[in-house]
Amino acid sequence: MTNDDHRRPSSCRSAGTWGPSFEVARSAYKFLRNKKQEWEEYRSEVTAFELKALLPVL
């Protein structure tokens, strides 16, 4: 048994692959990670409208 075998479902251990459900989960994880990064970049942008509408309030 390798170091990663304890994390694999028993159905995947004998085949030596993680299986399609792992690939789907990994793809979903990467997608969400990328979306979170996009959102952080988007949030850091200050638009001209925000400057005009909100700066006088400060």
Helices and strands as residue ranges (DSSP letters): G 5-7, H 10-13, H 20-43, H 48-54, G 55-57
